């Protein structure tokens, strides 16, 4: 029986052409900034995001931690949506390693607003912590792949500038957000000081994320990366996969979005799932199992060859990716209708 893995887009595998690019990569010592393929990748990431410089890091968690470490500092507060990745899925590194405090802010669909952010600003009294940063997530994982509209992004950016706050974007799925909204990546990134995006999710590379910002910031980020144990040597073999991903796998993300929408429409028709397909914006969808336990439904789906994740007692996540073709999606829909 063929299986269809919808647990995450982190499960993508490098294609034959990507593996060939990795095999042929020129390499050097990246700690000395002498790996030509890494340097090419960093230049490409900076150009795509419209930033002055970029740094190849081993993971998205590291890519988020470094700007929080540099720009919030010990004892600073970071305003972030209550379901953000940095609160739920990064092992409290913002506090344990950066020494800063994440402040959970309300935000419908995972989107922050000036009105909600304003509630968490503090008076300038010496015994109170100081808000130093705003962190946004685009697209938003735990809220179901939702994206900032341009006016929403600008509003948060204007708020940060007005209050002299740095703003970082966890753009793990930045290109999904751009494809879904039609907002160019450079335009999105123009509203933030720093941005991290992942190469190893929908873009299909095996490892790595990019951290982008000013030249001064990236110079300091390189130091902090080394301190965290993230200095890498002949890592061009991995950077080559990232270059291939950026040059070949961005536009096809719209296929993942269409597949997710089709799955949502199918789930809306079955008796054991509850979902509004209109809420599906990118490649992530959540659906309710009603009175049924999510773990029970996950087990039933697995017996039919569909692998998924239970997010709580009655909620399941599907994530489409380049490992799930349009034909696969049609087959999955047939299975879902037959359960």
Kinemage of the C-alpha trace (Angstrom):
@kinemage 1
@onewidth
@group {chain A} dominant
@subgroup {mainchain}
@vectorlist {calphas} color= white
{ca unk a 1} P 0.000 0.000 0.000
{ca unk a 2} L 1.335 3.409 -0.942
{ca unk a 3} L 1.610 5.906 1.875
{ca unk a 4} L 1.115 9.668 1.698
{ca unk a 5} L 2.990 11.636 4.331
{ca unk a 6} L 1.127 14.823 5.246
{ca unk a 7} L 2.746 15.322 8.654
{ca unk a 8} L 4.994 18.187 7.574
{ca unk a 9} L 6.751 19.825 4.636
{ca unk a 10} L 10.012 19.149 6.481
{ca unk a 11} L 9.747 15.634 5.057
{ca unk a 12} L 10.639 16.693 1.524
{ca unk a 13} L 13.545 14.869 -0.092
{ca unk a 14} L 16.213 16.319 -2.409
{ca unk a 15} L 15.591 15.526 -6.061
{ca unk a 16} L 18.147 13.875 -8.333
{ca unk a 17} L 19.025 17.238 -9.871
{ca unk a 18} L 19.463 18.769 -6.428
{ca unk a 19} L 21.707 15.876 -5.376
{ca unk a 20} L 23.757 16.392 -8.527
{ca unk a 21} L 24.208 20.067 -7.657
{ca unk a 22} L 25.366 19.031 -4.185
{ca unk a 23} L 27.845 16.536 -5.633
{ca unk a 24} L 29.343 19.098 -7.978
{ca unk a 25} L 29.540 21.947 -5.429
{ca unk a 26} L 32.775 23.850 -4.953
{ca unk a 27} L 33.610 24.006 -1.257
{ca unk a 28} L 35.898 25.823 1.152
{ca unk a 29} L 36.037 26.655 4.853
{ca unk a 30} L 32.956 28.709 5.718
{ca unk a 31} L 34.279 29.669 9.174
{ca unk a 32} L 36.890 31.602 7.193
{ca unk a 33} L 34.075 32.767 4.849
{ca unk a 34} L 35.904 30.932 2.046
{ca unk a 35} L 33.254 28.512 0.838
{ca unk a 36} L 32.318 29.855 -2.608
{ca unk a 37} L 28.990 28.043 -2.753
{ca unk a 38} L 27.920 29.324 0.655
{ca unk a 39} L 28.911 32.835 -0.354
{ca unk a 40} L 26.875 32.501 -3.553
{ca unk a 41} L 23.850 31.302 -1.573
{ca unk a 42} L 24.156 34.163 0.895
{ca unk a 43} L 24.396 36.715 -1.910
{ca unk a 44} L 21.348 35.181 -3.571
{ca unk a 45} L 19.307 35.243 -0.344
{ca unk a 46} L 20.212 38.881 0.271
{ca unk a 47} L 19.212 39.809 -3.279
{ca unk a 48} L 15.883 37.959 -3.090
{ca unk a 49} L 14.901 39.562 0.227
{ca unk a 50} L 16.269 42.998 -0.611
{ca unk a 51} L 18.596 42.972 2.394
{ca unk a 52} L 22.239 43.961 2.384
{ca unk a 53} L 23.601 40.641 3.618
{ca unk a 54} L 22.660 37.098 4.605
{ca unk a 55} L 23.985 34.215 6.679
{ca unk a 56} L 23.532 30.465 6.161
{ca unk a 57} L 22.469 28.826 9.438
{ca unk a 58} L 21.784 25.219 10.284
{ca unk a 59} L 18.119 25.631 11.226
{ca unk a 60} L 15.203 28.006 11.400
{ca unk a 61} L 15.352 27.907 15.188
{ca unk a 62} L 18.918 29.230 15.059
{ca unk a 63} L 17.885 31.780 12.457
{ca unk a 64} L 15.216 33.095 14.826
{ca unk a 65} L 17.328 32.911 17.976
{ca unk a 66} L 20.239 34.996 16.673
{ca unk a 67} L 18.277 38.228 15.987
{ca unk a 68} L 16.417 37.866 19.280
{ca unk a 69} L 19.760 37.474 21.055
{ca unk a 70} L 21.275 40.500 19.334
{ca unk a 71} L 18.331 42.910 19.267
{ca unk a 72} L 16.414 42.097 22.467
{ca unk a 73} L 19.303 41.334 24.792
{ca unk a 74} L 19.273 40.212 28.396
{ca unk a 75} L 16.025 41.143 30.094
{ca unk a 76} L 14.369 42.673 27.041
{ca unk a 77} L 10.834 41.768 26.025
{ca unk a 78} L 9.747 40.505 22.606
{ca unk a 79} L 6.127 40.980 21.564
{ca unk a 80} L 4.924 38.005 19.548
{ca unk a 81} L 1.608 36.367 18.706
{ca unk a 82} L 0.538 33.881 21.382
{ca unk a 83} L 0.757 30.857 19.074
{ca unk a 84} L 4.086 31.776 17.511
{ca unk a 85} L 6.741 29.199 16.749
{ca unk a 86} L 9.287 30.873 19.050
{ca unk a 87} L 6.947 30.356 22.023
{ca unk a 88} L 5.747 26.827 21.314
{ca unk a 89} L 8.399 24.977 19.329
{ca unk a 90} L 11.871 26.362 20.040
{ca unk a 91} L 12.511 24.938 23.536
{ca unk a 92} L 12.282 28.328 25.274
{ca unk a 93} L 15.601 29.257 23.652
{ca unk a 94} L 14.601 32.920 23.567
{ca unk a 95} L 14.723 32.883 27.388
{ca unk a 96} L 17.249 30.109 28.027
{ca unk a 97} L 19.865 31.351 25.556
{ca unk a 98} L 18.979 34.880 24.455
{ca unk a 99} L 17.957 35.877 27.979
{ca unk a 100} L 14.897 37.727 26.710
{ca unk a 101} L 11.212 37.346 27.568
{ca unk a 102} L 8.626 36.509 24.896
{ca unk a 103} L 5.310 38.218 25.564
{ca unk a 104} L 2.254 36.415 24.171
{ca unk a 105} L 0.005 38.843 22.299
{ca unk a 106} L -3.499 38.166 21.011
{ca unk a 107} L -3.820 38.085 17.253
{ca unk a 108} L -6.644 36.631 15.158
{ca unk a 109} L -5.329 34.305 12.416
{ca unk a 110} L -1.871 34.753 13.963
{ca unk a 111} L -1.767 38.380 12.802
{ca unk a 112} L -0.564 41.079 15.196
{ca unk a 113} L -2.200 44.506 15.236
{ca unk a 114} L -1.034 47.830 16.664
{ca unk a 115} L -4.044 47.875 19.004
{ca unk a 116} L -3.012 44.597 20.649
{ca unk a 117} L 0.694 45.444 20.648
{ca unk a 118} L -0.016 48.790 22.304
{ca unk a 119} L -1.447 46.996 25.338
{ca unk a 120} L 1.964 45.522 26.120
{ca unk a 121} L 4.088 48.645 25.979
{ca unk a 122} L 5.413 49.683 29.376
{ca unk a 123} L 6.131 53.039 30.999
{ca unk a 124} L 9.798 53.998 31.177
{ca unk a 125} L 10.345 53.057 34.830
{ca unk a 126} L 13.693 51.590 35.842
{ca unk a 127} L 12.276 48.510 37.576
{ca unk a 128} L 10.173 47.405 34.609
{ca unk a 129} L 11.466 45.324 31.690
{ca unk a 130} L 11.750 47.133 28.392
{ca unk a 131} L 10.057 46.039 25.193
{ca unk a 132} L 12.794 45.790 22.572
{ca unk a 133} L 11.310 43.888 19.638
{ca unk a 134} L 8.286 42.711 17.711
{ca unk a 135} L 8.427 39.234 16.154
{ca unk a 136} L 6.001 38.157 13.445
{ca unk a 137} L 5.452 34.824 11.721
{ca unk a 138} L 4.553 34.718 8.024
{ca unk a 139} L 3.059 32.320 7.102
{ca unk a 140} L 1.870 31.270 10.546
{ca unk a 141} L 2.257 27.576 11.298
{ca unk a 142} L 0.065 27.005 14.346
{ca unk a 143} L -2.712 29.234 12.985
{ca unk a 144} L -2.996 27.125 9.824
{ca unk a 145} L -0.645 28.696 7.281
{ca unk a 146} L -2.170 32.162 7.461
{ca unk a 147} L -0.422 35.166 5.890
{ca unk a 148} L -0.102 38.875 6.526
{ca unk a 149} L -1.880 41.127 4.056
{ca unk a 150} L 0.184 44.127 2.992
{ca unk a 151} L -1.829 46.615 5.070
{ca unk a 152} L -1.507 44.367 8.137
{ca unk a 153} L 2.230 44.071 7.672
{ca unk a 154} L 2.644 47.810 7.176
{ca unk a 155} L 0.593 48.574 10.287
{ca unk a 156} L 2.827 46.422 12.496
{ca unk a 157} L 5.954 47.816 10.863
{ca unk a 158} L 4.796 51.402 11.398
{ca unk a 159} L 4.031 50.609 15.037
{ca unk a 160} L 7.514 49.189 15.563
{ca unk a 161} L 9.202 52.166 13.922
{ca unk a 162} L 7.090 54.639 15.909
{ca unk a 163} L 8.120 52.975 19.160
{ca unk a 164} L 11.781 52.438 18.192
{ca unk a 165} L 11.419 48.662 18.226
{ca unk a 166} L 13.294 46.217 16.037
{ca unk a 167} L 11.098 43.847 14.061
{ca unk a 168} L 12.032 40.292 13.053
{ca unk a 169} L 10.085 38.009 10.744
{ca unk a 170} L 10.042 34.260 11.196
{ca unk a 171} L 9.563 33.624 7.502
{ca unk a 172} L 10.143 29.872 7.620
{ca unk a 173} L 7.514 29.664 4.875
{ca unk a 174} L 8.080 33.168 3.504
{ca unk a 175} L 7.797 32.039 -0.109
{ca unk a 176} L 4.485 30.319 0.587
{ca unk a 177} L 3.232 33.627 1.979
{ca unk a 178} L 4.444 35.511 -1.082
{ca unk a 179} L 2.900 33.044 -3.536
{ca unk a 180} L -0.405 33.039 -1.638
{ca unk a 181} L -0.773 36.814 -1.289
{ca unk a 182} L 0.929 37.922 -4.481
{ca unk a 183} L 3.146 40.284 -2.468
{ca unk a 184} L 6.742 40.132 -3.737
{ca unk a 185} L 9.262 38.783 -1.233
{ca unk a 186} L 11.246 42.040 -1.308
{ca unk a 187} L 8.095 44.020 -0.498
{ca unk a 188} L 7.299 41.779 2.452
{ca unk a 189} L 10.845 41.990 3.786
{ca unk a 190} L 11.015 45.769 3.392
{ca unk a 191} L 8.786 46.046 6.452
{ca unk a 192} L 11.145 44.177 8.802
{ca unk a 193} L 14.715 44.632 10.021
{ca unk a 194} L 15.623 40.969 9.856
{ca unk a 195} L 14.069 37.861 8.325
{ca unk a 196} L 14.688 34.136 8.505
{ca unk a 197} L 13.465 31.738 5.827
{ca unk a 198} L 13.762 27.979 5.608
{ca unk a 199} L 15.305 26.046 2.735
{ca unk a 200} L 14.318 22.595 3.988
{ca unk a 201} L 10.524 22.828 4.048
{ca unk a 202} L 8.529 23.439 0.887
{ca unk a 203} L 11.634 24.400 -1.071
{ca unk a 204} L 12.925 20.857 -0.728
{ca unk a 205} L 16.539 21.275 0.452
{ca unk a 206} L 17.738 18.787 3.085
{ca unk a 207} L 19.161 21.281 5.605
{ca unk a 208} L 19.408 24.935 6.440
{ca unk a 209} L 17.858 28.374 6.745
{ca unk a 210} L 18.875 31.884 5.752
{ca unk a 211} L 19.063 34.885 8.074
{ca unk a 212} L 18.997 38.240 6.264
{ca unk a 213} L 19.553 41.817 7.424
{ca unk a 214} L 21.984 44.702 7.325
{ca unk a 215} L 25.715 44.196 6.842
{ca unk a 216} L 26.401 45.284 10.421
{ca unk a 217} L 23.773 42.921 11.781
{ca unk a 218} L 24.976 39.927 9.761
{ca unk a 219} L 28.577 40.552 10.867
{ca unk a 220} L 27.431 40.264 14.481
{ca unk a 221} L 25.148 37.347 13.605
{ca unk a 222} L 28.163 35.425 12.305
{ca unk a 223} L 29.829 35.837 15.704
{ca unk a 224} L 26.722 34.690 17.578
{ca unk a 225} L 26.302 31.731 15.210
{ca unk a 226} L 29.824 30.605 16.109
{ca unk a 227} L 29.117 31.049 19.816
{ca unk a 228} L 26.057 28.809 19.472
{ca unk a 229} L 28.154 26.102 17.824
{ca unk a 230} L 26.861 26.866 14.348
{ca unk a 231} L 30.140 27.511 12.573
{ca unk a 232} L 30.407 25.056 9.673
{ca unk a 233} L 33.320 24.142 7.429
{ca unk a 234} L 32.983 22.693 3.889
{ca unk a 235} L 29.253 23.223 3.928
{ca unk a 236} L 28.942 24.161 0.260
{ca unk a 237} L 27.507 20.710 -0.393
{ca unk a 238} L 24.442 21.828 1.572
{ca unk a 239} L 24.440 25.386 0.285
{ca unk a 240} L 24.264 24.026 -3.278
{ca unk a 241} L 20.949 22.406 -2.404
{ca unk a 242} L 19.718 25.760 -1.138
{ca unk a 243} L 20.721 27.507 -4.354
{ca unk a 244} L 18.966 24.850 -6.414
{ca unk a 245} L 15.848 25.226 -4.261
{ca unk a 246} L 15.718 28.997 -4.661
{ca unk a 247} L 16.278 28.807 -8.408
{ca unk a 248} L 13.837 25.972 -9.136
{ca unk a 249} L 11.279 25.312 -6.396
{ca unk a 250} L 9.605 28.605 -5.522
{ca unk a 251} L 6.942 28.915 -8.222
{ca unk a 252} L 5.793 25.332 -7.750
{ca unk a 253} L 4.625 26.158 -4.189
{ca unk a 254} L 1.300 27.218 -5.705
{ca unk a 255} L 0.748 23.531 -6.557
{ca unk a 256} L 1.025 22.701 -2.845
{ca unk a 257} L -1.510 25.424 -2.070
{ca unk a 258} L -3.954 24.090 -4.646
{ca unk a 259} L -3.528 20.569 -3.287
{ca unk a 260} L -4.205 21.772 0.262
{ca unk a 261} L -7.347 23.561 -0.886
{ca unk a 262} L -8.594 20.414 -2.625
{ca unk a 263} L -7.985 18.357 0.517
{ca unk a 264} L -9.893 20.930 2.563
{ca unk a 265} L -12.836 20.860 0.171
{ca unk a 266} L -12.920 17.073 0.399
{ca unk a 267} L -12.720 17.088 4.197
{ca unk a 268} L -15.619 19.548 4.290
{ca unk a 269} L -17.775 16.905 2.600
{ca unk a 270} L -17.109 13.995 4.977
{ca unk a 271} L -19.019 13.403 8.211
{ca unk a 272} L -16.024 12.935 10.511
{ca unk a 273} L -14.202 16.232 9.819
{ca unk a 274} L -15.033 19.906 10.207
{ca unk a 275} L -13.230 22.588 8.205
{ca unk a 276} L -13.893 25.804 6.301
{ca unk a 277} L -11.941 25.548 3.033
{ca unk a 278} L -12.091 29.319 2.756
{ca unk a 279} L -9.657 29.576 5.662
{ca unk a 280} L -6.928 27.616 3.858
{ca unk a 281} L -4.409 30.113 2.506
{ca unk a 282} L -1.243 28.116 1.852
{ca unk a 283} L -0.058 24.518 2.242
{ca unk a 284} L -1.143 23.988 5.855
{ca unk a 285} L -4.639 23.035 6.936
{ca unk a 286} L -6.168 22.140 10.272
{ca unk a 287} L -9.447 20.343 10.699
{ca unk a 288} L -11.544 19.399 13.692
{ca unk a 289} L -12.566 15.833 14.414
{ca unk a 290} L -15.569 16.954 16.461
{ca unk a 291} L -16.380 14.516 19.233
{ca unk a 292} L -13.905 11.957 17.907
{ca unk a 293} L -10.431 11.842 19.437
{ca unk a 294} L -7.844 13.143 16.995
{ca unk a 295} L -5.414 10.336 17.832
{ca unk a 296} L -8.058 7.777 16.888
{ca unk a 297} L -8.662 9.478 13.539
{ca unk a 298} L -4.892 9.724 12.928
{ca unk a 299} L -4.594 5.979 13.522
{ca unk a 300} L -7.485 5.285 11.142
{ca unk a 301} L -5.929 7.470 8.463
{ca unk a 302} L -2.573 5.727 8.899
{ca unk a 303} L -4.200 2.344 8.237
{ca unk a 304} L -5.338 3.760 4.895
{ca unk a 305} L -1.841 5.076 4.107
{ca unk a 306} L -2.345 8.739 5.091
{ca unk a 307} L 0.133 9.959 7.701
{ca unk a 308} L -0.908 13.039 9.674
{ca unk a 309} L -0.397 14.791 13.007
{ca unk a 310} L -2.770 15.307 15.930
{ca unk a 311} L -2.241 18.818 17.264
{ca unk a 312} L -4.562 18.495 20.260
{ca unk a 313} L -7.421 16.285 21.425
{ca unk a 314} L -9.626 16.967 18.393
{ca unk a 315} L -7.530 18.772 15.801
{ca unk a 316} L -5.414 17.332 12.971
{ca unk a 317} L -2.922 18.999 10.639
{ca unk a 318} L -2.264 18.185 6.992
{ca unk a 319} L 0.699 19.790 5.202
{ca unk a 320} L 1.180 19.470 1.451
{ca unk a 321} L 4.635 19.632 -0.150
{ca unk a 322} L 6.641 18.647 -3.217
{ca unk a 323} L 6.543 15.019 -2.102
{ca unk a 324} L 2.773 15.032 -2.661
{ca unk a 325} L 1.865 15.367 -6.327
{ca unk a 326} L -1.455 16.448 -7.811
{ca unk a 327} L -2.125 12.784 -8.634
{ca unk a 328} L -1.330 11.828 -5.039
{ca unk a 329} L -3.771 14.445 -3.826
{ca unk a 330} L -6.536 13.024 -5.980
{ca unk a 331} L -5.836 9.565 -4.540
{ca unk a 332} L -5.854 10.937 -0.983
{ca unk a 333} L -9.221 12.563 -1.645
{ca unk a 334} L -10.648 9.219 -2.784
{ca unk a 335} L -9.395 7.585 0.412
{ca unk a 336} L -10.840 10.368 2.597
{ca unk a 337} L -14.252 10.034 0.959
{ca unk a 338} L -14.207 6.282 1.564
{ca unk a 339} L -13.494 6.419 5.303
